[in-house]
Each structure stands twice: as structure tokens, then as C-alpha cells.
Amino acid sequence: MSSSRPEKKVSKNKLHKELKEWGIILAIGVIIYLGGWHTEVIGFAQRLLLSTHIIQPSLSSTPLTADDYPVEIPGIDPNSPNEWVRADYNFLLADLQGNSFSMNSLKGKTLFINFWATWCPPCIAEMPNIQGLYSDVKQDESIVFLMISLDQDPQKAADFMERKGYDLPVYFQRSAKPRVYDTSVVPTTYVVDSNGFIVMKKRGMAQYNTKRFKEFLRAEPNQSKDVDL
């Protein structure tokens, strides 16, 4: 009988210690959530995952086809699933200063289009590597970045960029999103080549700041090297 009492005491002490530890973890979680820092914390954890370069976009030397889209795309014959998908330039955007323009003005350019939001942890996670990519290629006038914020309040996006020290060009929708860019996943990224074909679509976060992805952006349309990652 006497030998079981110390065991019960140790077991009870262990339980109290575990409950205390979980209480501390829960308290920290509540503080992070109430302070509005949960998006940043989750984003930081996902950024560590991206730093392993495990999550990367699938790249191809040819444009996407109708088979790559779960919805019917206007202008694409549903009986021709191998038909290449063209970008839709009938899309009005506005910059942080409120200046509006149409994507029609960007025809002939290579476009890196990223739909993101400040409330989206994966968006926060991939933003540093997109900033690094942009810093390396922004001198190339043939490549245009469109970081399209889905925040209802544009000031939130502006404050986020300033707080992080990013100089990525941020835009907001001023017209309905064309069907070809319709996705329920944030972030989603598209690359449009200078011939107007969509050559990459990535749902979810990814690591873009790589040598191979830069080669992909700079490649001549439909003449890309084999850069599948």
C-alpha cells in the first residue's frame, strides 16, 4: 500500500505540470489572437516551410490548357481541352494612389499576377520571397508585377507594405475579376507570357525567388528551357 502512494503523487504532480504548461500555451495563443498577431505568427511558421524550397510552382515550356482549369473558360471550346488558355486583359485595376488603368495597357509584357490579402497567412509567408524576386528582376521592363490585394480597405495593404519595407507594386480591383483568374484560393499566382498565354497557375503559397523561376520569367514565349522544379 505504501509503495503506491509515491507513484500516485508523482502522477498527480505530472498532471498538474502538464495542465500548467497547456494553460501557458493557451494563454499565449489567446494573447496572440486578441492582439491580432495570429496571421503574422502563422505566416512566419509557413515562411520557415517555404525556406526549405519544398513548395515550388510547376513550370512548363508551354501554356496551360483548358484541362488545367476546373471551370469553363470563355472563348475556349469545351470540346478542345488541349487548347491553350489566353489571358483576359479586360480587367480594371487601381494603384495605392487610386489611379486606375486597364490590363489592356500591359499587352506584350510578361505578367506576374498574385492575388493576396493581409488577412491570409500563406500570403504573408510567401511575400518576402516574392519581394526578393521582384528586387532582382524589376529593372527588366518586359516583366510587370501585379500584386492584387483582396483587402476591402486599401489602407490595410498600404500599411502592411510600409511596415514590412516592401516596394512591391500593389493594386486593387476596379472591375469584376475575369473568369480566367477566378479562384477561391488565396494566394493564387499566374504568369502570363508576352504572347498573352497563361503559362503558370499556382494555387497556394510557393517559393518563387529561385534561379530557375527567374529564367522562366525571362524566357522567350513557348521557348522556355526545361525548368520544371
Buried (B, 14 or more C-beta within 10 A) or exposed (E): EEEEEEEEEEEEEEEEEEEEEEEEEEEEEEEBEEEEEBBBBBBEEBBEBBEEEEBBBEBBBEBBBBEBBEEEBEEBEEEEEEBBBBBBBEBBBBEBEEEEBBBEEBBEBBBBBBBBBBBBBBBBBBBBBBBBBBEEBBEEEEBBBBBBBBBEEBEBBBEBBEEBEBEBBBBBBEEEBBBBBEBEEBBBBBBBBBBBBBBBBBBBBBBBBBEBBBEBBEBEBBEBEEBEB
